Amino acid sequence: MRATQIKTYQSAPRALVGLRAPRRIAQARSHPTPRPLEGTNMCISCGPAVSRRSALTALGGVSALFGAAALGGLPANAAPVSSVGSLGSLGASSGPGSDQFVDVHSHFVTDRYVAAAIAAGHITPDGMPGWPSWNVGEHLELMDSAGISKSILSISSPGVHFGNDADARALARELNEFSANVVGTHPTRFGHFASLPLPDVNGAIAEAVHALDNLNADGVTMLSNSAGIYLGDDVLIPLLTELDRRGATVFVHPTSPPGQEAISLKRPRPLIEFLFDSARTIVDLIMTDRLEQFPNINWIVTHGGGVLPLVADRVDLFKRLFGGNDIPAQTLLSRLWFDIAGTPFPRQAPALVDLVGTEQILYGSDYCFTPPPAVAAQVQSIDTATPPNGWSSWRALTLANARRLLPEIAPIGR
């Protein structure tokens, strides 16, 4: 991507779309009063007053290219989509029947978060050309266009820890309170997975407790590795113990592996490194018996499990050679949850179903790092794919599964 394109994407205006004054809705737990994020012009229910047309013009061509890079190319059975406006052809109820997606893999950013990441050297996050923009109005427009009833917000890679424990704790708290405010203002449309300041384990435990007890978080986010510490590492046992005690949901998001400079060939790490790092950290959980040790954690693995469908049998081979429990990898993996963000068809989702079945498969868009044109292409590939046996559509399947994992989302309203 040319420098001028990168600049356009980073500085593109954010539209004020379909926004209304916040309305307080009673909930079991209270949420902080919505407010602009300190030191920014970003509010959870407002954005800079620019026209939708100017925003779409600025974002259209560049975001389509950005999205193709994020997804590693558009799905093979998807029709070309060239602009944000093309989402309108989908319609909020365009999928088979009236089933709506629940999106367990959707992201947000704030001005202060992006500034902190850039200051720490993450100018092009994980090798992508630049940072996306985000606001509530645009996210809701994307959801309505794609037929998504509810999105669970989270912070993506590179996470919140940029070298200093105290700063990471403060940033995690700020972002978790921000997303809780979004949920408080739009409780029928959003949920959130809390960020943790790993590899600061004590800070992560404190933040998980705060987010789950006080911010009504639907779970927590953990990166595939934190400064080279993978999920099976002994240092994480106190955190996993607390999460297991609570029966918490853990959304595992991939990030760049250690030493990525030597292996990524100067290409964006989401292209293939994310898929391998997801598999690496789940295999680590298997080889260290953490899945058996902490059976009450609900793990969500992104992007169809990455390369896990291809290496599961190899894991069993090495368990026999080097020791380990006698539970087949397929059995252990069938206990996990998997979203199908990225390019699920025509090959990734069928391979995943062949490995783990259909009962633990969820929908994920990867918005806002995957922009609307690429989300539209992904949705189209899912809606036109042959549904699993016994199901009218992939929407119906993933919705039923989401309601089992996160029962508080049902009934889902507007």
Secondary structure, DSSP 4 states (H G I P E B T S, - for coil): --HHHHHHHHH------S---------SS--PPP-PPTTSS-BTTB-----HHHHHHHHHHHHHHHHHHHHTS--TTPPP--SGGGGGGT-TT-SSTT--EEEEEEE---HHHHHHHHHTT-SSGGG-SSPPP--HHHHHHHHHHHTEEEEEEE--TT-S-SS-HHHHHHHHHHHHHHHHHHHHHSTTTEEEEEE--TT-HHHHHHHHHHHHHHS--SEEEEESEETTEETT-GGGHHHHHHHHHHT-EEEEE--PPTTHHHHSTTS-TTTTHHHHHHHHHHHHHHHTTHHHHSTT-EEEESGGGTTHHHHHHHHHHHHHHH---SS-HHHHHTTSEEE--S-IIIIIHHHHHHHH-STTEEB---TTTS-HHHHHHHHHHHHTSPPPTT-S-HHHHHHHHHHHH-GGG-S---
